[in-house]
Amino acid sequence: MNEHLKDWRIHALAFVLTLIAEFIGTQKFAFGPLAFSLIPMLYVLIFGAILGGIKVLPHDMMEEASPYIGISVMMLTAKIAMSVGPNLEAVINAGPALIFQEFGNLGTAFLALPIAIGVFHMGRAAVGCCFSISREGSLAIIADKYGLDSEEGIGVMGGYIVGTVLGTLFYGILVSFLTSLNVFHPYSLGMACGTGSASMMSASLAAVVSAYPDMEAQITAYAATSNLLSSVDGLYMSLFIALPFCNWLYKVMTKNSRHYKDGVPIPKAAKNANK
């Protein structure tokens, strides 16, 4: 009995932090055309980081909590899977433009992975972080294929946390800038808001609607449909195209690099010793 109750501190702390975060609720901020939201999950991440940083949480407690991430992701995977079947008709009826936009998910692989390898000399964590924008579906993919305690798992979790903390703010500013250029059609901007993340979509959609208030209903419809598709076919795009591509590109870029040996970054101490 004691063995099953040894993690009671973790469950109690998670419950208390969740209550506090839900009590605060979603807070929306707007500065002219810029708008973003702070969601309860963000508060929990910040509270946990602070408690760990000031040593309120002992190290053994943090290690005990790690396996629960996998359990949570399993439930998340089941939730995502159940949303696929009922929405297949919506995917088919959306038309080719909304479907083919999912190839934009490959942008993280083309842009972020070369920087992670060429500039920061990251290891396999770069693959987990760069094959997508590291939202819930990406966590499920990496957890199933590699495990969240792997290098790839560390990468996707890092991307997920950074995206949660800074993603809404970044999207709100970026879309506000793109809207001000008057280059893209409002419907295209609405489609671009649907990244598969509700908080990021809300932040970017607010910026577009602020610029085109008379087209709010149409833009919102495109954004919502795009967000749905990013959660459905975007999952398969990441699994069958983006992740294999990142693995291939990682192998190619590290093969003859002086910063890597057998695909593993060479520590700085070893580099200095060779000199």
C-alpha positions in Angstrom: 0.0 0.0 0.0 2.8 2.4 0.9 4.5 1.7 -2.5 1.3 3.0 -4.3 1.1 6.1 -2.1 4.8 7.1 -2.2 4.1 9.7 -4.9 1.3 11.4 -3.1 3.3 14.6 -2.9 3.5 14.8 -6.7 -0.3 14.3 -7.1 -1.0 16.8 -4.3 1.3 19.4 -5.8 -0.1 18.9 -9.3 -3.7 19.3 -7.9 -2.8 22.5 -6.0 -1.0 24.1 -9.0 -3.9 23.2 -11.3 -6.4 24.8 -9.0 -4.4 28.0 -8.8 -3.9 28.1 -12.5 -7.5 27.5 -13.3 -8.5 30.2 -10.7 -6.3 32.7 -12.5 -7.8 31.6 -15.9 -6.9 32.8 -19.4 -5.7 36.4 -19.4 -5.9 38.3 -22.6 -3.7 41.3 -23.4 -3.8 43.8 -26.3 -1.4 46.5 -27.3 -2.8 48.3 -30.3 -2.8 45.7 -33.1 -0.8 43.2 -31.0 -2.7 40.7 -28.9 -1.8 37.6 -27.0 -3.2 35.4 -24.2 -1.7 33.7 -21.2 -3.3 30.3 -20.5 -3.5 28.2 -17.3 -0.9 25.7 -18.5 1.6 28.4 -18.8 1.2 29.4 -15.1 1.7 25.8 -14.0 5.0 25.6 -16.0 6.2 28.8 -14.5 5.2 27.8 -11.0 7.0 24.4 -11.4 10.1 26.0 -12.8 10.2 28.5 -9.8 9.7 25.7 -7.2 12.4 23.6 -8.8 14.8 26.6 -9.1 14.5 27.6 -5.5 14.9 24.0 -4.4 11.5 23.6 -2.9 11.0 20.5 -4.9 13.7 17.8 -4.1 15.5 16.2 -7.0 14.1 12.7 -6.2 10.6 14.1 -6.4 11.3 15.6 -9.8 12.7 12.2 -11.0 9.6 10.4 -9.7 7.4 12.8 -11.6 9.1 12.1 -15.0 7.2 8.9 -15.8 3.9 10.6 -15.4 4.6 12.6 -18.6 4.4 9.4 -20.6 1.1 8.5 -19.0 -0.3 11.9 -19.7 0.9 11.7 -23.3 -0.8 8.3 -23.8 -4.1 9.8 -22.8 -3.4 12.8 -25.1 -2.6 10.4 -28.0 -6.0 8.7 -27.5 -7.8 12.0 -27.5 -6.1 13.1 -30.7 -6.9 9.8 -32.4 -10.5 10.1 -31.5 -10.7 13.5 -33.1 -9.4 12.1 -36.5 -12.3 9.9 -37.5 -15.2 12.3 -36.9 -13.4 15.1 -38.8 -12.4 13.2 -42.0 -15.4 14.7 -43.9 -14.3 18.2 -42.8 -10.8 17.5 -44.2 -12.2 16.3 -47.5 -14.6 19.2 -47.9 -11.9 21.8 -47.0 -10.5 21.7 -50.5 -6.9 21.3 -51.7 -5.6 24.7 -50.5 -6.3 24.0 -46.9 -4.9 20.5 -47.2 -1.7 21.3 -49.1 -0.9 24.1 -46.6 0.2 21.3 -44.3 3.4 21.1 -46.3 4.2 24.3 -44.5 4.9 22.1 -41.4 8.1 21.2 -43.2 9.3 24.8 -42.7 10.7 24.0 -39.3 12.8 21.2 -40.7 14.2 23.3 -43.5 14.8 26.4 -41.4 15.4 25.3 -37.8 17.3 22.1 -38.1 20.3 23.5 -40.1 20.6 26.3 -37.5 20.4 23.8 -34.6 23.2 21.7 -36.2 25.3 24.3 -38.0 25.2 27.0 -35.3 24.5 25.4 -32.0 25.9 21.9 -32.7 22.9 20.2 -31.0 22.6 16.5 -30.8 19.5 14.3 -31.5 17.5 16.7 -29.4 17.5 18.9 -32.5 15.4 16.3 -34.4 12.8 16.2 -31.7 12.6 20.0 -31.5 12.8 20.9 -35.2 10.5 18.3 -37.0 7.4 20.4 -36.0 6.3 23.3 -33.9 6.3 20.9 -30.9 2.7 20.9 -29.9 0.6 18.1 -28.4 0.6 15.8 -31.4 4.4 16.1 -31.7 4.7 15.0 -28.1 2.7 12.0 -28.8 4.8 11.0 -31.9 8.1 11.4 -30.1 6.9 9.7 -26.9 5.8 6.7 -29.0 8.8 6.4 -31.2 11.7 7.4 -28.8 10.3 8.0 -25.4 10.2 11.4 -23.7 13.4 10.6 -21.7 15.4 10.3 -24.9 17.4 13.0 -26.6 14.5 13.5 -29.1 12.1 13.6 -26.1 14.1 16.3 -24.4 14.1 18.3 -27.7 10.4 18.2 -28.2 9.7 19.0 -24.6 12.0 21.9 -24.8 10.2 23.2 -27.9 6.8 22.6 -26.2 7.7 24.6 -23.1 9.2 27.4 -25.0 6.3 27.5 -27.4 3.9 27.6 -24.5 5.7 30.4 -22.8 6.6 32.5 -25.8 4.5 31.1 -28.7 1.4 33.2 -28.3 3.4 36.4 -27.9 5.6 35.5 -30.9 2.6 34.7 -33.1 0.8 37.8 -32.2 3.7 40.0 -33.1 4.6 38.1 -36.3 1.1 38.0 -37.7 0.6 41.7 -36.9 3.8 42.5 -38.9 2.7 40.3 -41.8 -0.8 41.9 -41.8 0.8 45.4 -41.9 2.6 44.5 -45.2 -0.7 44.3 -47.1 0.9 41.5 -49.2 -1.2 38.5 -48.2 -5.0 38.0 -48.6 -6.9 38.0 -45.3 -8.1 34.5 -46.0 -4.5 33.3 -46.3 -3.6 35.0 -43.1 -6.6 33.3 -41.5 -5.4 29.9 -42.7 -1.9 30.6 -41.4 -3.3 31.2 -37.9 -4.4 27.5 -37.7 -1.1 25.9 -36.4 -2.7 23.2 -34.4 -2.5 25.2 -31.2 -5.6 26.9 -29.8 -3.7 29.5 -27.8 -1.4 30.4 -30.8 -4.4 30.5 -33.1 -6.2 32.9 -30.8 -3.3 35.2 -30.5 -2.6 35.4 -34.3 -6.3 35.5 -35.2 -6.9 38.5 -33.0 -4.2 40.4 -34.9 -5.8 39.6 -38.3 -9.3 40.4 -37.2 -8.1 43.7 -35.8 -6.9 44.6 -39.3 -10.0 43.3 -41.1 -12.9 43.6 -38.7 -15.5 43.5 -41.6 -14.3 40.0 -42.5 -14.1 38.6 -39.0 -16.6 35.7 -39.6 -14.9 34.5 -42.8 -11.3 34.8 -41.4 -12.3 33.0 -38.2 -13.9 30.2 -40.3 -10.7 29.7 -42.3 -8.5 29.8 -39.1 -10.7 27.3 -37.3 -10.8 24.9 -40.3 -7.0 25.2 -40.7 -6.4 24.6 -37.0 -8.6 21.4 -37.2 -6.7 20.2 -40.2 -3.3 20.9 -38.5 -4.4 18.6 -35.7 -5.6 15.9 -38.0 -3.6 15.5 -41.2 -0.8 17.6 -39.7 -0.1 14.7 -37.3 0.4 12.3 -40.2 2.5 14.9 -42.1 4.8 15.2 -39.2 5.0 11.4 -38.6 5.5 10.2 -42.2 7.3 13.1 -43.9 8.7 15.7 -41.5 10.3 13.3 -38.9 11.9 11.0 -41.5 13.2 14.1 -43.4 14.7 15.5 -40.2 16.4 12.2 -39.4 17.9 12.1 -42.9 19.0 15.7 -42.8 20.6 15.3 -39.4 22.6 12.3 -40.7 23.7 14.2 -43.8 24.7 17.4 -42.0 26.6 15.6 -39.2 28.4 13.0 -41.3 31.4 15.0 -42.3 31.2 17.8 -39.7 34.2 18.4 -37.5 31.8 19.1 -34.6 30.3 15.6 -34.7 31.5 12.0 -34.4 29.2 9.2 -35.5 26.3 11.7 -35.2 27.1 12.7 -31.7 28.4 16.3 -30.8 32.0 16.4 -29.8 32.4 18.0 -26.3 34.3 21.2 -26.2 36.9 19.7 -23.9 37.7 17.0 -26.4 38.0 19.6 -29.2 40.5 21.7 -27.1 42.5 18.6 -26.3 42.9 17.7 -29.9 44.1 21.2 -30.6 
